[in-house]
Amino acid sequence: MTRKSICTTRETAVALAAVLVAGLSASSSLAEGPERFVGTLSCAKSAFAKPARREPITVEVTDGVARYRHTVLNEDGTAGVGMETGEGKIGKDGRLTLAGTWKSQSRGYSYEARYAGTLGAKGGELAGLQNWSIHGRKDERSCTVNLSKRRSLLLR
């Protein structure tokens, strides 16, 4: 090998190592997974949901889309009866509207939910309504969602 080819080989090796390190750094930030926010969904009482409630809610954000999960509790708040789920796209200004649904498997209860507000790096607050239908009757109740940042990869 000539001296010139040795220098070129070393320069190539250094360049390849730099690309490899940059690739590993990028993939490790991708491996961190979605941003996770946890908080409280607080809803007023209504004709169908007599007690006002404060219940946990989880929101995960991936690629600008927020997806949430919330366990719906029975009338006395002692057991989960299903999962309210929904999603919404986050605007560049942090504005977010989450639209979701829940439907009972056996009782003829269901609702559609819509919560809007702002979500930032540390959390946010949203407000909205749950529009209920129970055996053909309609009602609604107002709700607020307060979220804060939590570092974890799993929805619970």
N, CA, C and O atoms as a GROMACS GRO file, in nm:
protein
  624
    1MET      N    1   0.083  -0.117   0.000
    1MET     CA    2   0.000   0.000   0.000
    1MET      C    3   0.087   0.123   0.000
    1MET      O    4   0.194   0.128   0.061
    2THR      N    5   0.039   0.221  -0.069
    2THR     CA    6   0.114   0.347  -0.071
    2THR      C    7   0.070   0.432   0.046
    2THR      O    8  -0.034   0.410   0.107
    3ARG      N    9   0.152   0.530   0.075
    3ARG     CA   10   0.121   0.622   0.185
    3ARG      C   11  -0.010   0.695   0.159
    3ARG      O   12  -0.086   0.721   0.253
    4LYS      N   13  -0.037   0.730   0.034
    4LYS     CA   14  -0.159   0.801  -0.001
    4LYS      C   15  -0.282   0.713   0.024
    4LYS      O   16  -0.382   0.762   0.077
    5SER      N   17  -0.275   0.585  -0.012
    5SER     CA   18  -0.390   0.497   0.008
    5SER      C   19  -0.413   0.470   0.157
    5SER      O   20  -0.527   0.452   0.198
    6ILE      N   21  -0.308   0.467   0.238
    6ILE     CA   22  -0.323   0.449   0.382
    6ILE      C   23  -0.396   0.569   0.441
    6ILE      O   24  -0.485   0.550   0.524
    7CYS      N   25  -0.362   0.689   0.401
    7CYS     CA   26  -0.430   0.809   0.451
    7CYS      C   27  -0.577   0.807   0.409
    7CYS      O   28  -0.665   0.836   0.490
    8THR      N   29  -0.603   0.772   0.285
    8THR     CA   30  -0.741   0.766   0.237
    8THR      C   31  -0.820   0.660   0.313
    8THR      O   32  -0.936   0.682   0.347
    9THR      N   33  -0.758   0.546   0.340
    9THR     CA   34  -0.824   0.439   0.414
    9THR      C   35  -0.855   0.485   0.557
    9THR      O   36  -0.964   0.459   0.607
   10ARG      N   37  -0.761   0.553   0.621
   10ARG     CA   38  -0.784   0.604   0.757
   10ARG      C   39  -0.895   0.709   0.756
   10ARG      O   40  -0.982   0.707   0.842
   11GLU      N   41  -0.892   0.800   0.660
   11GLU     CA   42  -0.994   0.904   0.651
   11GLU      C   43  -1.132   0.841   0.629
   11GLU      O   44  -1.232   0.886   0.686
   12THR      N   45  -1.137   0.738   0.546
   12THR     CA   46  -1.263   0.668   0.522
   12THR      C   47  -1.311   0.600   0.649
   12THR      O   48  -1.430   0.605   0.681
   13ALA      N   49  -1.220   0.536   0.721
   13ALA     CA   50  -1.257   0.468   0.845
   13ALA      C   51  -1.310   0.568   0.948
   13ALA      O   52  -1.409   0.541   1.015
   14VAL      N   53  -1.244   0.684   0.959
   14VAL     CA   54  -1.289   0.787   1.053
   14VAL      C   55  -1.427   0.838   1.011
   14VAL      O   56  -1.515   0.856   1.096
   15ALA      N   57  -1.446   0.860   0.882
   15ALA     CA   58  -1.576   0.908   0.833
   15ALA      C   59  -1.685   0.805   0.860
   15ALA      O   60  -1.795   0.840   0.903
   16LEU      N   61  -1.655   0.677   0.837
   16LEU     CA   62  -1.753   0.571   0.862
   16LEU      C   63  -1.787   0.562   1.011
   16LEU      O   64  -1.902   0.542   1.048
   17ALA      N   65  -1.686   0.576   1.095
   17ALA     CA   66  -1.709   0.572   1.239
   17ALA      C   67  -1.799   0.688   1.282
   17ALA      O   68  -1.887   0.671   1.367
   18ALA      N   69  -1.777   0.805   1.224
   18ALA     CA   70  -1.859   0.922   1.256
   18ALA      C   71  -2.004   0.899   1.214
   18ALA      O   72  -2.097   0.935   1.288
   19VAL      N   73  -2.024   0.841   1.096
   19VAL     CA   74  -2.159   0.812   1.049
   19VAL      C   75  -2.226   0.709   1.141
   19VAL      O   76  -2.344   0.722   1.173
   20LEU      N   77  -2.151   0.608   1.182
   20LEU     CA   78  -2.204   0.504   1.270
   20LEU      C   79  -2.247   0.563   1.404
   20LEU      O   80  -2.355   0.531   1.454
   21VAL      N   81  -2.164   0.648   1.463
   21VAL     CA   82  -2.195   0.710   1.592
   21VAL      C   83  -2.317   0.800   1.578
   21VAL      O   84  -2.405   0.800   1.664
   22ALA      N   85  -2.324   0.877   1.469
   22ALA     CA   86  -2.440   0.964   1.448
   22ALA      C   87  -2.566   0.881   1.432
   22ALA      O   88  -2.671   0.916   1.484
   23GLY      N   89  -2.556   0.770   1.361
   23GLY     CA   90  -2.671   0.681   1.342
   23GLY      C   91  -2.718   0.620   1.474
   23GLY      O   92  -2.838   0.611   1.499
   24LEU      N   93  -2.624   0.580   1.557
   24LEU     CA   94  -2.660   0.523   1.688
   24LEU      C   95  -2.726   0.627   1.776
   24LEU      O   96  -2.820   0.595   1.848
   25SER      N   97  -2.678   0.751   1.772
   25SER     CA   98  -2.738   0.857   1.852
   25SER      C   99  -2.881   0.883   1.806
   25SER      O  100  -2.971   0.899   1.889
   26ALA      N  101  -2.902   0.888   1.676
   26ALA     CA  102  -3.037   0.911   1.624
   26ALA      C  103  -3.128   0.796   1.659
   26ALA      O  104  -3.243   0.818   1.699
   27SER      N  105  -3.080   0.673   1.645
   27SER     CA  106  -3.167   0.559   1.675
   27SER      C  107  -3.194   0.547   1.824
   27SER      O  108  -3.301   0.500   1.863
   28SER      N  109  -3.101   0.589   1.910
   28SER     CA  110  -3.128   0.582   2.054
   28SER      C  111  -3.232   0.684   2.094
   28SER      O  112  -3.311   0.658   2.184
   29SER      N  113  -3.235   0.802   2.029
   29SER     CA  114  -3.340   0.897   2.061
   29SER      C  115  -3.474   0.846   2.010
   29SER      O  116  -3.577   0.871   2.073
   30LEU      N  117  -3.475   0.774   1.899
   30LEU     CA  118  -3.598   0.714   1.850
   30LEU      C  119  -3.643   0.602   1.942
   30LEU      O  120  -3.763   0.580   1.959
   31ALA      N  121  -3.549   0.531   2.002
   31ALA     CA  122  -3.582   0.419   2.088
   31ALA      C  123  -3.646   0.463   2.218
   31ALA      O  124  -3.705   0.382   2.289
   32GLU      N  125  -3.636   0.592   2.251
   32GLU     CA  126  -3.696   0.642   2.374
   32GLU      C  127  -3.847   0.628   2.370
   32GLU      O  128  -3.910   0.623   2.476
   33GLY      N  129  -3.906   0.620   2.253
   33GLY     CA  130  -4.050   0.599   2.241
   33GLY      C  131  -4.129   0.727   2.252
   33GLY      O  132  -4.074   0.837   2.245
   34PRO      N  133  -4.258   0.711   2.268
   34PRO     CA  134  -4.347   0.827   2.272
   34PRO      C  135  -4.331   0.909   2.400
   34PRO      O  136  -4.282   0.860   2.502
   35GLU      N  137  -4.373   1.035   2.391
   35GLU     CA  138  -4.379   1.118   2.511
   35GLU      C  139  -4.504   1.076   2.587
   35GLU      O  140  -4.609   1.055   2.527
   36ARG      N  141  -4.492   1.065   2.716
   36ARG     CA  142  -4.604   1.020   2.798
   36ARG      C  143  -4.644   1.128   2.897
   36ARG      O  144  -4.561   1.186   2.966
   37PHE      N  145  -4.774   1.154   2.901
   37PHE     CA  146  -4.831   1.249   2.996
   37PHE      C  147  -4.935   1.175   3.078
   37PHE      O  148  -5.010   1.093   3.024
   38VAL      N  149  -4.940   1.202   3.206
   38VAL     CA  150  -5.042   1.144   3.292
   38VAL      C  151  -5.114   1.258   3.363
   38VAL      O  152  -5.061   1.368   3.378
   39GLY      N  153  -5.235   1.230   3.407
   39GLY     CA  154  -5.308   1.335   3.474
   39GLY      C  155  -5.443   1.289   3.521
   39GLY      O  156  -5.468   1.171   3.545
   40THR      N  157  -5.531   1.388   3.535
   40THR     CA  158  -5.663   1.365   3.590
   40THR      C  159  -5.770   1.416   3.494
   40THR      O  160  -5.761   1.526   3.441
   41LEU      N  161  -5.870   1.333   3.473
   41LEU     CA  162  -5.991   1.371   3.401
   41LEU      C  163  -6.095   1.399   3.507
   41LEU      O  164  -6.135   1.308   3.581
   42SER      N  165  -6.141   1.522   3.516
   42SER     CA  166  -6.241   1.561   3.616
   42SER      C  167  -6.369   1.598   3.543
   42SER      O  168  -6.369   1.686   3.457
   43CYS      N  169  -6.479   1.532   3.579
   43CYS     CA  170  -6.606   1.556   3.511
   43CYS      C  171  -6.713   1.593   3.613
   43CYS      O  172  -6.717   1.540   3.724
   44ALA      N  173  -6.801   1.686   3.572
   44ALA     CA  174  -6.912   1.729   3.655
   44ALA      C  175  -7.018   1.619   3.660
   44ALA      O  176  -7.019   1.530   3.576
   45LYS      N  177  -7.105   1.628   3.758
   45LYS     CA  178  -7.214   1.532   3.762
   45LYS      C  179  -7.316   1.567   3.653
   45LYS      O  180  -7.320   1.679   3.604
   46SER      N  181  -7.396   1.468   3.617
   46SER     CA  182  -7.502   1.488   3.519
   46SER      C  183  -7.621   1.402   3.560
   46SER      O  184  -7.617   1.335   3.662
   47ALA      N  185  -7.726   1.406   3.480
   47ALA     CA  186  -7.844   1.324   3.510
   47ALA      C  187  -7.809   1.175   3.512
   47ALA      O  188  -7.868   1.099   3.588
   48PHE      N  189  -7.713   1.134   3.428
   48PHE     CA  190  -7.675   0.992   3.419
   48PHE      C  191  -7.560   0.957   3.512
   48PHE      O  192  -7.557   0.848   3.569
   49ALA      N  193  -7.469   1.048   3.528
   49ALA     CA  194  -7.350   1.024   3.611
   49ALA      C  195  -7.363   1.114   3.734
   49ALA      O  196  -7.312   1.226   3.735
   50LYS      N  197  -7.430   1.064   3.833
   50LYS     CA  198  -7.465   1.147   3.949
   50LYS      C  199  -7.346   1.208   4.021
   50LYS      O  200  -7.345   1.329   4.043
   51PRO      N  201  -7.245   1.129   4.059
   51PRO     CA  202  -7.134   1.195   4.130
   51PRO      C  203  -7.036   1.259   4.032
   51PRO      O  204  -7.012   1.208   3.922
   52ALA      N  205  -6.981   1.373   4.074
   52ALA     CA  206  -6.869   1.430   3.999
   52ALA      C  207  -6.751   1.335   4.016
   52ALA      O  208  -6.738   1.271   4.121
   53ARG      N  209  -6.666   1.326   3.917
   53ARG     CA  210  -6.556   1.229   3.922
   53ARG      C  211  -6.422   1.292   3.891
   53ARG      O  212  -6.413   1.388   3.814
   54ARG      N  213  -6.318   1.236   3.952
   54ARG     CA  214  -6.177   1.266   3.920
   54ARG      C  215  -6.112   1.132   3.899
   54ARG      O  216  -6.102   1.051   3.992
   55GLU      N  217  -6.066   1.107   3.775
   55GLU     CA  218  -6.010   0.976   3.741
   55GLU      C  219  -5.880   0.994   3.663
   55GLU      O  220  -5.861   1.096   3.597
   56PRO      N  221  -5.791   0.894   3.669
   56PRO     CA  222  -5.664   0.904   3.596
   56PRO      C  223  -5.684   0.893   3.445
   56PRO      O  224  -5.776   0.826   3.397
   57ILE      N  225  -5.595   0.960   3.371
   57ILE     CA  226  -5.594   0.954   3.226
   57ILE      C  227  -5.448   0.954   3.180
   57ILE      O  228  -5.362   1.014   3.245
   58THR      N  229  -5.421   0.886   3.070
   58THR     CA  230  -5.286   0.879   3.014
   58THR      C  231  -5.291   0.922   2.868
   58THR      O  232  -5.380   0.882   2.793
   59VAL      N  233  -5.195   1.006   2.828
   59VAL     CA  234  -5.184   1.052   2.690
   59VAL      C  235  -5.042   1.023   2.641
   59VAL      O  236  -4.944   1.056   2.709
   60GLU      N  237  -5.031   0.960   2.525
   60GLU     CA  238  -4.900   0.939   2.463
   60GLU      C  239  -4.896   1.012   2.330
   60GLU      O  240  -4.992   1.008   2.253
   61VAL      N  241  -4.784   1.079   2.304
   61VAL     CA  242  -4.767   1.156   2.182
   61VAL      C  243  -4.656   1.094   2.099
   61VAL      O  244  -4.544   1.077   2.147
   62THR      N  245  -4.688   1.061   1.974
   62THR     CA  246  -4.592   1.008   1.879
   62THR      C  247  -4.614   1.077   1.746
   62THR      O  248  -4.726   1.078   1.695
   63ASP      N  249  -4.510   1.133   1.689
   63ASP     CA  250  -4.517   1.198   1.558
   63ASP      C  251  -4.629   1.301   1.549
   63ASP      O  252  -4.698   1.309   1.447
   64GLY      N  253  -4.648   1.379   1.654
   64GLY     CA  254  -4.746   1.487   1.652
   64GLY      C  255  -4.890   1.444   1.673
   64GLY      O  256  -4.981   1.526   1.662
   65VAL      N  257  -4.913   1.316   1.702
   65VAL     CA  258  -5.048   1.266   1.728
   65VAL      C  259  -5.056   1.221   1.874
   65VAL      O  260  -4.975   1.140   1.920
   66ALA      N  261  -5.155   1.272   1.946
   66ALA     CA  262  -5.178   1.235   2.085
   66ALA      C  263  -5.288   1.130   2.091
   66ALA      O  264  -5.394   1.148   2.031
   67ARG      N  265  -5.262   1.022   2.162
   67ARG     CA  266  -5.361   0.915   2.182
   67ARG      C  267  -5.380   0.900   2.333
   67ARG      O  268  -5.284   0.898   2.410
   68TYR      N  269  -5.506   0.889   2.372
   68TYR     CA  270  -5.532   0.878   2.516
   68TYR      C  271  -5.613   0.755   2.550
   68TYR      O  272  -5.680   0.695   2.467
   69ARG      N  273  -5.602   0.719   2.678
   69ARG     CA  274  -5.677   0.608   2.737
   69ARG      C  275  -5.725   0.651   2.874
   69ARG      O  276  -5.656   0.721   2.948
   70HIS      N  277  -5.844   0.607   2.905
   70HIS     CA  278  -5.904   0.639   3.034
   70HIS      C  279  -5.997   0.526   3.071
   70HIS      O  280  -6.084   0.489   2.992
   71THR      N  281  -5.980   0.469   3.189
   71THR     CA  282  -6.069   0.362   3.236
   71THR      C  283  -6.201   0.423   3.282
   71THR      O  284  -6.204   0.509   3.370
   72VAL      N  285  -6.309   0.377   3.223
   72VAL     CA  286  -6.443   0.421   3.262
   72VAL      C  287  -6.488   0.335   3.378
   72VAL      O  288  -6.484   0.212   3.372
   73LEU      N  289  -6.532   0.401   3.486
   73LEU     CA  290  -6.574   0.330   3.606
   73LEU      C  291  -6.725   0.312   3.612
   73LEU      O  292  -6.800   0.386   3.549
   74ASN      N  293  -6.768   0.212   3.688
   74ASN     CA  294  -6.911   0.190   3.707
   74ASN      C  295  -6.973   0.305   3.786
   74ASN      O  296  -6.903   0.398   3.826
   75GLU      N  297  -7.105   0.298   3.808
   75GLU     CA  298  -7.178   0.409   3.870
   75GLU      C  299  -7.127   0.449   4.008
   75GLU      O  300  -7.128   0.567   4.043
   76ASP      N  301  -7.081   0.351   4.087
   76ASP     CA  302  -7.031   0.387   4.220
   76ASP      C  303  -6.879   0.401   4.225
   76ASP      O  304  -6.822   0.421   4.333
   77GLY      N  305  -6.813   0.392   4.110
   77GLY     CA  306  -6.669   0.416   4.102
   77GLY      C  307  -6.582   0.307   4.157
   77GLY      O  308  -6.464   0.330   4.186
   78THR      N  309  -6.637   0.185   4.171
   78THR     CA  310  -6.560   0.078   4.234
   78THR      C  311  -6.496  -0.020   4.136
   78THR      O  312  -6.412  -0.100   4.176
   79ALA      N  313  -6.535  -0.016   4.008
   79ALA     CA  314  -6.479  -0.111   3.911
   79ALA      C  315  -6.479  -0.051   3.771
   79ALA      O  316  -6.568   0.027   3.735
   80GLY      N  317  -6.379  -0.089   3.694
   80GLY     CA  318  -6.372  -0.046   3.555
   80GLY      C  319  -6.472  -0.123   3.470
   80GLY      O  320  -6.489  -0.244   3.486
   81VAL      N  321  -6.539  -0.052   3.378
   81VAL     CA  322  -6.638  -0.116   3.291
   81VAL      C  323  -6.599  -0.104   3.144
   81VAL      O  324  -6.673  -0.148   3.056
   82GLY      N  325  -6.485  -0.044   3.117
   82GLY     CA  326  -6.440  -0.029   2.980
   82GLY      C  327  -6.331   0.076   2.969
   82GLY      O  328  -6.284   0.130   3.069
   83MET      N  329  -6.292   0.103   2.845
   83MET     CA  330  -6.183   0.197   2.820
   83MET      C  331  -6.229   0.303   2.721
   83MET      O  332  -6.267   0.272   2.608
   84GLU      N  333  -6.223   0.429   2.764
   84GLU     CA  334  -6.244   0.541   2.671
   84GLU      C  335  -6.112   0.562   2.599
   84GLU      O  336  -6.007   0.573   2.662
   85THR      N  337  -6.117   0.569   2.467
   85THR     CA  338  -5.996   0.593   2.389
   85THR      C  339  -6.024   0.699   2.284
   85THR      O  340  -6.138   0.717   2.240
   86GLY      N  341  -5.919   0.769   2.245
   86GLY     CA  342  -5.933   0.869   2.140
   86GLY      C  343  -5.798   0.927   2.103
   86GLY      O  344  -5.694   0.886   2.155
   87GLU      N  345  -5.803   1.022   2.011
   87GLU     CA  346  -5.678   1.082   1.965
   87GLU      C  347  -5.704   1.217   1.902
   87GLU      O  348  -5.818   1.257   1.879
   88GLY      N  349  -5.594   1.287   1.874
   88GLY     CA  350  -5.599   1.415   1.806
   88GLY      C  351  -5.460   1.458   1.766
   88GLY      O  352  -5.361   1.417   1.827
   89LYS      N  353  -5.453   1.542   1.664
   89LYS     CA  354  -5.324   1.592   1.615
   89LYS      C  355  -5.289   1.721   1.688
   89LYS      O  356  -5.374   1.808   1.707
   90ILE      N  357  -5.163   1.734   1.728
   90ILE     CA  358  -5.116   1.853   1.799
   90ILE      C  359  -5.067   1.954   1.695
   90ILE      O  360  -4.985   1.921   1.609
   91GLY      N  361  -5.118   2.077   1.705
   91GLY     CA  362  -5.074   2.184   1.616
   91GLY      C  363  -4.936   2.234   1.653
   91GLY      O  364  -4.885   2.205   1.762
   92LYS      N  365  -4.875   2.309   1.564
   92LYS     CA  366  -4.742   2.364   1.591
   92LYS      C  367  -4.743   2.458   1.712
   92LYS      O  368  -4.641   2.477   1.778
   93ASP      N  369  -4.860   2.517   1.739
   93ASP     CA  370  -4.874   2.607   1.854
   93ASP      C  371  -4.910   2.534   1.983
   93ASP      O  372  -4.932   2.598   2.086
   94GLY      N  373  -4.917   2.399   1.978
   94GLY     CA  374  -4.949   2.320   2.096
   94GLY      C  375  -5.098   2.295   2.114
   94GLY      O  376  -5.138   2.224   2.206
   95ARG      N  377  -5.181   2.354   2.028
   95ARG     CA  378  -5.326   2.332   2.039
   95ARG      C  379  -5.358   2.187   2.007
   95ARG      O  380  -5.301   2.128   1.915
   96LEU      N  381  -5.450   2.132   2.084
   96LEU     CA  382  -5.486   1.991   2.071
   96LEU      C  383  -5.635   1.973   2.095
   96LEU      O  384  -5.690   2.028   2.190
   97THR      N  385  -5.699   1.896   2.009
   97THR     CA  386  -5.837   1.853   2.032
   97THR      C  387  -5.837   1.701   2.029
   97THR      O  388  -5.804   1.639   1.927
   98LEU      N  389  -5.875   1.642   2.141
   98LEU     CA  390  -5.886   1.496   2.150
   98LEU      C  391  -6.032   1.458   2.129
   98LEU      O  392  -6.121   1.514   2.192
   99ALA      N  393  -6.056   1.363   2.041
   99ALA     CA  394  -6.191   1.311   2.018
   99ALA      C  395  -6.189   1.162   2.051
   99ALA      O  396  -6.101   1.090   2.003
  100GLY      N  397  -6.284   1.117   2.132
  100GLY     CA  398  -6.285   0.978   2.173
  100GLY      C  399  -6.424   0.925   2.196
  100GLY      O  400  -6.523   0.998   2.188
  101THR      N  401  -6.430   0.796   2.226
  101THR     CA  402  -6.558   0.730   2.250
  101THR      C  403  -6.544   0.622   2.356
  101THR      O  404  -6.434   0.576   2.387
  102TRP      N  405  -6.657   0.584   2.409
  102TRP     CA  406  -6.668   0.468   2.496
  102TRP      C  407  -6.806   0.408   2.475
  102TRP      O  408  -6.904   0.481   2.459
  103LYS      N  409  -6.813   0.276   2.476
  103LYS     CA  410  -6.940   0.208   2.460
  103LYS      C  411  -6.944   0.088   2.554
  103LYS      O  412  -6.852   0.006   2.555
  104SER      N  413  -7.050   0.079   2.632
  104SER     CA  414  -7.068  -0.033   2.723
  104SER      C  415  -7.093  -0.160   2.643
  104SER      O  416  -7.160  -0.158   2.540
  105GLN      N  417  -7.039  -0.270   2.691
  105GLN     CA  418  -7.060  -0.398   2.625
  105GLN      C  419  -7.199  -0.454   2.648
  105GLN      O  420  -7.248  -0.532   2.566
  106SER      N  421  -7.265  -0.417   2.759
  106SER     CA  422  -7.389  -0.485   2.792
  106SER      C  423  -7.507  -0.395   2.830
  106SER      O  424  -7.621  -0.439   2.823
  107ARG      N  425  -7.483  -0.273   2.869
  107ARG     CA  426  -7.590  -0.194   2.929
  107ARG      C  427  -7.660  -0.094   2.837
  107ARG      O  428  -7.760  -0.035   2.879
  108GLY      N  429  -7.613  -0.073   2.715
  108GLY     CA  430  -7.674   0.029   2.630
  108GLY      C  431  -7.628   0.170   2.661
  108GLY      O  432  -7.696   0.266   2.625
  109TYR      N  433  -7.515   0.182   2.729
  109TYR     CA  434  -7.457   0.313   2.760
  109TYR      C  435  -7.345   0.341   2.661
  109TYR      O  436  -7.274   0.250   2.620
  110SER      N  437  -7.330   0.468   2.622
  110SER     CA  438  -7.216   0.508   2.541
  110SER      C  439  -7.200   0.660   2.551
  110SER      O  440  -7.293   0.731   2.591
  111TYR      N  441  -7.083   0.707   2.513
  111TYR     CA  442  -7.064   0.851   2.500
  111TYR      C  443  -6.953   0.882   2.402
  111TYR      O  444  -6.864   0.801   2.376
  112GLU      N  445  -6.963   1.003   2.348
  112GLU     CA  446  -6.857   1.058   2.265
  112GLU      C  447  -6.798   1.173   2.344
  112GLU      O  448  -6.870   1.250   2.408
  113ALA      N  449  -6.667   1.185   2.340
  113ALA     CA  450  -6.598   1.288   2.417
  113ALA      C  451  -6.516   1.377   2.325
  113ALA      O  452  -6.465   1.333   2.222
  114ARG      N  453  -6.503   1.502   2.365
  114ARG     CA  454  -6.419   1.597   2.292
  114ARG      C  455  -6.358   1.693   2.395
  114ARG      O  456  -6.430   1.761   2.469
  115TYR      N  457  -6.224   1.694   2.398
  115TYR     CA  458  -6.151   1.780   2.492
  115TYR      C  459  -6.052   1.863   2.412
  115TYR      O  460  -5.979   1.809   2.329
  116ALA      N  461  -6.048   1.995   2.435
  116ALA     CA  462  -5.959   2.083   2.359
  116ALA      C  463  -5.881   2.173   2.454
  116ALA      O  464  -5.932   2.213   2.559
  117GLY      N  465  -5.757   2.204   2.416
  117GLY     CA  466  -5.673   2.292   2.495
  117GLY      C  467  -5.533   2.295   2.437
  117GLY      O  468  -5.514   2.284   2.316
  118THR      N  469  -5.436   2.312   2.524
  118THR     CA  470  -5.296   2.322   2.482
  118THR      C  471  -5.212   2.220   2.557
  118THR      O  472  -5.230   2.198   2.677
  119LEU      N  473  -5.120   2.158   2.484
  119LEU     CA  474  -5.027   2.062   2.544
  119LEU      C  475  -4.885   2.108   2.511
  119LEU      O  476  -4.850   2.122   2.394
  120GLY      N  477  -4.805   2.129   2.614
  120GLY     CA  478  -4.667   2.172   2.596
  120GLY      C  479  -4.570   2.066   2.644
  120GLY      O  480  -4.609   1.954   2.674
  121ALA      N  481  -4.444   2.102   2.652
  121ALA     CA  482  -4.338   2.008   2.690
  121ALA      C  483  -4.358   1.952   2.831
  121ALA      O  484  -4.321   1.837   2.857
  122LYS      N  485  -4.414   2.030   2.922
  122LYS     CA  486  -4.431   1.984   3.060
  122LYS      C  487  -4.572   1.937   3.093
  122LYS      O  488  -4.593   1.877   3.198
  123GLY      N  489  -4.668   1.963   3.004
  123GLY     CA  490  -4.806   1.922   3.030
  123GLY      C  491  -4.903   2.020   2.970
  123GLY      O  492  -4.869   2.097   2.880
  124GLY      N  493  -5.026   2.016   3.020
  124GLY     CA  494  -5.126   2.107   2.968
  124GLY      C  495  -5.262   2.085   3.030
  124GLY      O  496  -5.279   2.001   3.118
  125GLU      N  497  -5.358   2.164   2.982
  125GLU     CA  498  -5.494   2.155   3.031
  125GLU      C  499  -5.590   2.160   2.912
  125GLU      O  500  -5.573   2.241   2.820
  126LEU      N  501  -5.690   2.073   2.916
  126LEU     CA  502  -5.792   2.069   2.813
  126LEU      C  503  -5.928   2.072   2.881
  126LEU      O  504  -5.941   2.034   2.998
  127ALA      N  505  -6.029   2.116   2.810
  127ALA     CA  506  -6.166   2.118   2.862
  127ALA      C  507  -6.258   2.071   2.752
  127ALA      O  508  -6.229   2.087   2.633
  128GLY      N  509  -6.371   2.013   2.792
  128GLY     CA  510  -6.464   1.966   2.691
  128GLY      C  511  -6.587   1.902   2.749
  128GLY      O  512  -6.625   1.927   2.863
  129LEU      N  513  -6.650   1.818   2.666
  129LEU     CA  514  -6.776   1.755   2.702
  129LEU      C  515  -6.775   1.606   2.672
  129LEU      O  516  -6.704   1.559   2.582
  130GLN      N  517  -6.853   1.534   2.749
  130GLN     CA  518  -6.889   1.396   2.718
  130GLN      C  519  -7.038   1.399   2.684
  130GLN      O  520  -7.119   1.441   2.767
  131ASN      N  521  -7.075   1.355   2.564
  131ASN     CA  522  -7.215   1.349   2.521
  131ASN      C  523  -7.263   1.206   2.534
  131ASN      O  524  -7.226   1.118   2.456
  132TRP      N  525  -7.347   1.183   2.635
  132TRP     CA  526  -7.391   1.050   2.672
  132TRP      C  527  -7.520   1.010   2.603
  132TRP      O  528  -7.604   1.094   2.571
  133SER      N  529  -7.534   0.880   2.579
  133SER     CA  530  -7.658   0.819   2.532
  133SER      C  531  -7.681   0.693   2.616
  133SER      O  532  -7.599   0.601   2.616
  134ILE      N  533  -7.793   0.692   2.686
  134ILE     CA  534  -7.825   0.577   2.770
  134ILE      C  535  -7.967   0.534   2.736
  134ILE      O  536  -8.064   0.605   2.764
  135HIS      N  537  -7.976   0.417   2.676
  135HIS     CA  538  -8.105   0.362   2.633
  135HIS      C  539  -8.186   0.465   2.555
  135HIS      O  540  -8.306   0.481   2.577
  136GLY      N  541  -8.118   0.535   2.463
  136GLY     CA  542  -8.185   0.632   2.376
  136GLY      C  543  -8.200   0.771   2.434
  136GLY      O  544  -8.234   0.863   2.360
  137ARG      N  545  -8.177   0.789   2.563
  137ARG     CA  546  -8.184   0.922   2.624
  137ARG      C  547  -8.047   0.988   2.612
  137ARG      O  548  -7.945   0.921   2.615
  138LYS      N  549  -8.045   1.120   2.600
  138LYS     CA  550  -7.921   1.195   2.581
  138LYS      C  551  -7.895   1.288   2.700
  138LYS      O  552  -7.988   1.340   2.762
  139ASP      N  553  -7.767   1.306   2.730
  139ASP     CA  554  -7.724   1.401   2.833
  139ASP      C  555  -7.577   1.433   2.807
  139ASP      O  556  -7.510   1.364   2.730
  140GLU      N  557  -7.528   1.537   2.869
  140GLU     CA  558  -7.387   1.571   2.856
  140GLU      C  559  -7.333   1.617   2.990
  140GLU      O  560  -7.408   1.658   3.079
  141ARG      N  561  -7.202   1.609   3.002
  141ARG     CA  562  -7.137   1.665   3.121
  141ARG      C  563  -7.005   1.726   3.080
  141ARG      O  564  -6.938   1.679   2.988
  142SER      N  565  -6.968   1.832   3.151
  142SER     CA  566  -6.842   1.902   3.122
  142SER      C  567  -6.727   1.834   3.196
  142SER      O  568  -6.744   1.778   3.304
  143CYS      N  569  -6.610   1.841   3.133
  143CYS     CA  570  -6.490   1.776   3.189
  143CYS      C  571  -6.368   1.863   3.165
  143CYS      O  572  -6.364   1.943   3.072
  144THR      N  573  -6.268   1.847   3.251
  144THR     CA  574  -6.136   1.906   3.228
  144THR      C  575  -6.031   1.796   3.240
  144THR      O  576  -6.048   1.698   3.314
  145VAL      N  577  -5.922   1.814   3.166
  145VAL     CA  578  -5.810   1.720   3.169
  145VAL      C  579  -5.686   1.800   3.207
  145VAL      O  580  -5.651   1.896   3.139
  146ASN      N  581  -5.620   1.761   3.314
  146ASN     CA  582  -5.493   1.823   3.356
  146ASN      C  583  -5.384   1.718   3.340
  146ASN      O  584  -5.394   1.608   3.393
  147LEU      N  585  -5.279   1.754   3.264
  147LEU     CA  586  -5.172   1.658   3.231
  147LEU      C  587  -5.036   1.711   3.272
  147LEU      O  588  -5.011   1.832   3.269
  148SER      N  589  -4.947   1.619   3.310
  148SER     CA  590  -4.807   1.654   3.334
  148SER      C  591  -4.720   1.546   3.272
  148SER      O  592  -4.765   1.434   3.248
  149LYS      N  593  -4.596   1.583   3.247
  149LYS     CA  594  -4.501   1.492   3.178
  149LYS      C  595  -4.458   1.382   3.271
  149LYS      O  596  -4.431   1.404   3.389
  150ARG      N  597  -4.451   1.261   3.217
  150ARG     CA  598  -4.403   1.145   3.292
  150ARG      C  599  -4.315   1.065   3.197
  150ARG      O  600  -4.353   1.045   3.082
  151ARG      N  601  -4.201   1.021   3.240
  151ARG     CA  602  -4.109   0.945   3.155
  151ARG      C  603  -4.136   0.796   3.169
  151ARG      O  604  -4.097   0.732   3.267
  152SER      N  605  -4.204   0.742   3.068
  152SER     CA  606  -4.231   0.598   3.065
  152SER      C  607  -4.273   0.562   2.923
  152SER      O  608  -4.317   0.648   2.847
  153LEU      N  609  -4.259   0.437   2.888
  153LEU     CA  610  -4.290   0.396   2.752
  153LEU      C  611  -4.424   0.326   2.737
  153LEU      O  612  -4.468   0.304   2.624
  154LEU      N  613  -4.490   0.291   2.845
  154LEU     CA  614  -4.611   0.211   2.834
  154LEU      C  615  -4.735   0.287   2.875
  154LEU      O  616  -4.733   0.368   2.968
  155LEU      N  617  -4.845   0.261   2.802
  155LEU     CA  618  -4.976   0.310   2.845
  155LEU      C  619  -5.028   0.215   2.951
  155LEU      O  620  -5.010   0.094   2.941
  156ARG      N  621  -5.092   0.268   3.048
  156ARG     CA  622  -5.154   0.181   3.149
  156ARG      C  623  -5.302   0.204   3.149
  156ARG      O  624  -5.375   0.142   3.226
   0.00000   0.00000   0.00000
